[in-house]
Amino acid sequence: MDILLSMIEARDFVRKIRPYKPGKPIEEVIRELNLKGEIIKLASNENPLGTSPLALRAMKEALNESFLYPDDNCFYLRRKLAERTNFKQENTIVGNGSVEILPLITLAYLGPGHSAIVSKGSFIWYKIAVKIAAGELIEVPQKNYAHDLKAMLDAVKSNTKLIFIDNPINPTGTMVTKDEIDKFLKQIPENILVILDEAYYEYINHPDYPDSSKYLYEGKNIVILRTFSKIYGLAGARLGYGFANSEIISNLMKLRISFNVNRISQHAGLAALDDYEHVENGRKINEAGKEFLYDAYEKLGLFYVPTYGNFVFVDFNKDSLTVFESLQRHGIIARTIKEYGFPNALRITIGTEKQNRKLIKTLKKIL
Ligand SMILES: *Cc1c(COP(=O)(O)O)cnc(C)c1O
């Protein structure tokens, strides 16, 4: 039996929110397709090596204390994160995933009558966060699959409060360089807050990648976002963090729901930060996978965008949904990115060597 719809209407801004569609969970694909055997998930840019072993051990130990509320302030984790970057605890916020921090930012700094700028075809959650605060969304087209910072600057209006920059972009994987960001931040009006989302920070080892902490020391209006979901292998623990000046952080902290980061995840984060080996292994396997996949995509005649993350944007030159579905029938979950404006492409996470080989073998079969 269905419960009858009521006459209670949601507020206008709620109706305008299009829910986020995450990469498909393995369980869902098994259920829908009645698949047997191994399923490979290359849909959400998780670390194919799995959870950081040090974090895993810490979580198991912390389970015993599940009856206790967590530390609402995340004292130890914030302190450790701050120490690693030479910031202070007051410059650091921890969230239930870094995504949780996005609506805190929009609620604090954006409202009806204000606008926010995003790149068309960058991380969808920025748009949702803007709509949650009932703000106006300004979408600026990308140039060559990259942020067009000049166009984003030109799009600034007198009511613009926020600009979101994922570096690298999810889903295209391109990076904006230090020089580009330097120039951009110099020209940005002082009343605008720039969000630099560095979810793939640990994967990048490139001299042109901006050292965003420098901008914070210089007093620029930025929020830096990073996460434990990617290289640390803790996507399921929901743990992300941000750095900003202490005034911004204290405002964001006020908008959190109490105990937003659970006890087990706080312990996971503390341990993961010491797991240099897991991070190094993640990086190595990603670099090796990248080279293998680039070569394979080239041989298959597929256009791809060189990536600075742990995923590759691959264009199939036709509606990619059919490729997505065929891959799924073979037990491989990729990510459609039609809602990002790329109906012909898939975003495919770089897996282990074995997973990458299976992916390419399967693509050869189905294309
Ligand atoms: C994966 C990703 C995140 C991480 O979100 P969490 O909530 O920390 O899991 C944030 N931003 C971008 C651009 C991402 O690709």
PDBQT file of the ligand as one rigid body, heavy atoms in Angstrom, charges set to zero:
ROOT
HETATM    1  C1  LIG A 401      35.499  12.081  -4.660  1.00  0.00    +0.000 C 
HETATM    2  C2  LIG A 401      35.400  13.551  -4.566  1.00  0.00    +0.000 A 
HETATM    3  C3  LIG A 401      35.162  14.179  -3.350  1.00  0.00    +0.000 A 
HETATM    4  C4  LIG A 401      35.119  13.374  -2.085  1.00  0.00    +0.000 C 
HETATM    5  O1  LIG A 401      33.942  13.409  -1.435  1.00  0.00    +0.000 OA
HETATM    6  P1  LIG A 401      33.853  12.752   0.001  1.00  0.00    +0.000 P 
HETATM    7  O2  LIG A 401      32.575  13.316   0.507  1.00  0.00    +0.000 OA
HETATM    8  O3  LIG A 401      35.032  13.204   0.794  1.00  0.00    +0.000 OA
HETATM    9  O4  LIG A 401      33.808  11.274  -0.179  1.00  0.00    +0.000 OA
HETATM   10  C5  LIG A 401      35.084  15.545  -3.306  1.00  0.00    +0.000 A 
HETATM   11  N1  LIG A 401      35.254  16.284  -4.428  1.00  0.00    +0.000 NA
HETATM   12  C6  LIG A 401      35.507  15.723  -5.605  1.00  0.00    +0.000 A 
HETATM   13  C7  LIG A 401      35.740  16.563  -6.790  1.00  0.00    +0.000 C 
HETATM   14  C8  LIG A 401      35.578  14.340  -5.710  1.00  0.00    +0.000 A 
HETATM   15  O5  LIG A 401      35.825  13.778  -6.898  1.00  0.00    +0.000 OA
ENDROOT
TORSDOF 0
